[in-house]
Amino acid sequence: MIVIAIIGSGALLLARFADPDAAPLVVPQTAHDLVCRKDPSEHVYNPFRLRVLDRCITVTGVVMDIRDEADGDYHILLRLDPPFAALLRAGNMRNPGPEGNLVVEPVCERPPTQADAVSACVGVTMPTVPRPPRGTHVQVTGPYVLDLEHFNWAEIHPAWSITTIP
């Protein structure tokens, strides 16, 4: 049996050639699959400073703090729900710093004032994702990376999706 996957219209079409009369099997894609992007460094300034550990993950947690950054991004400090706690690294325990939280960075959320970050946001319609208030329980999707310039703390950077959940 030969199977070919064709992605389009939010579904995965599997064509089966062993039985030419068999109807194609349509499997809906998950929201996670639809949010994940091809290039995890798109619109990230100086992407060499980040080491990608997983091209696209989805986690949940509670927004503890939000900090505007000069590069046009903002940092969300996310207290991870228990199933995701193992994603934290020693660098995430720093204070001041992430203070035991995962750093989530939506990129190009406002015009950057940091000179070396300006070109990364060219052509981006701002903001790109909703900014959740403190205390909100959210689901976040994006690349799981280590920030090599900030004590190897773990981040989701860029955050491609932030959704409020119960």
N, C-alpha and C positions, 0 to 999 in steps of 0.2 A: 504494500500500500504506500502510495506517495501522498504526502500532505503538503499543501502550500498555504501559507498564511498571508492574507491580504488585509491590511489595516485601512479602514476608512469608515466614515460616518459613525465613529464611536463603537465599532464592533470588529471582531476578528472573524474573518470568513475562512473556513477551512474547506478546501476543495479536495474531495477524495477521488482518486483515479482508479482504485481497484474495482469499483463498481460504477461505471459511467452513468447509470440510471439513478444512483443514490442522490438525494437532495443534499445541497451543501449544508454544513453544520455551522450555525452562527452562534458565537459565544460572546456575550457582552463583555466589554473591557471594564475594569474597575476604575473608579475615579482616580486612584493612584496612578494607573497607567496613562490616563489622559493628561495629567498634570506634569508628569516627568518630561523633561526636555532633552534634546539630543546633546547639547553642549552645556555641561555644568559650570563652565567659566564665563558664559555669556553675560556681559555687562558687569563683570567683576574686575575692578582695577587691580593691576599687578597679580594676576592669578597664580603666579609661581609661588606665592607665599602660602598657598593653601594646598594641602595634600588630600586628594579625594580618597576617602575610604569606602564610600558607597555612592554610586552615581545618583541614586534617588531612594530616599526612605521617607516613611511617614511615621510621625510620633505624636503623642498627646501629652498635654501638661497644662499647668496654670501659669499665666503671665504674672511674674513677680515685679518686673520693672521694665521700663522702656527708656532708652537713652539715644538722643540724636547724635549722629556722628558727622564730622566735617566732610566725609567722602560721599555724602548724600544718602547713605544707608541709615538705618537705625538698628540698635541692638535691643532685642527682646531677651530678657533673662527668663527662661522657661523652667519652672520646677517640674521635672518630668514625672509622669505617672509611673508607678512601680515597675510595670513591664519593660520600661525603657531606661531605668536607672543605670544599667551597665554601660550605657553609651558615654557616661561622664568619664573624664580623664583627670589625672592629678591637677592639671592646669585649671580645670573648671572649679577647683576648690579655693582658688586664690581670693583674697580679700584685701584691698579692693580688687575687683574683677568680677568674674561670674558668680562668686560666692555660693558655689554648690549647684549652680544651674547650668543648663545648656544655653549657649548663645545662639540666637536665631537672628539672621540678618537678611531682611528684605533689602534689595539693592535699588539704587536710583529712585528713592522715594521722594526726594526733593533735590533741587539743584545743589551740586557739590560746591563747597568753598575750598576744598583741598585741591591744589593745582594738579597733582598727578592722577586724580580721580575723574576729572572733568570729561576726558575723552570716552571713558567707559559708559557714560550716561547719554551720549549723543544719540538722538533719535528715540529715546524712551519717553513714553507718555507717563507722566507722574501723577499720582502714585500708582504703583503696580499691584499692590495687595492691600486689603483693608488693615488699618492699624487698630489692634484690639486694646481695650482698656485693661488696666491692672486688675487682677483677680478673675479674669475671664478664662474659662476652660476652653482650650483650642486644640485643633488638629493641624499639624504643620507638615508640609512636604517640600523636599528639596535635597540637594547633595549633602551628605554627611562628610565633613572635612575636619582636618586638624589645622589650626592656624599656627603656622610655624614661627610667626613673629610675635605671638602672644602666648608664650609658655606652653605651646602645643595643646591649647584648650580645644575641646570639641565644639563644633558649630554645625548648624544647618545654614549653608551659605552658598548661593542665595536661597532664600525662602521663596518658593514658587507659588505656594498656596498657604493661606492661613484661614481656617474656618472655625467659627464658634460652634462648640458642641455642648450638650448637656453635662 
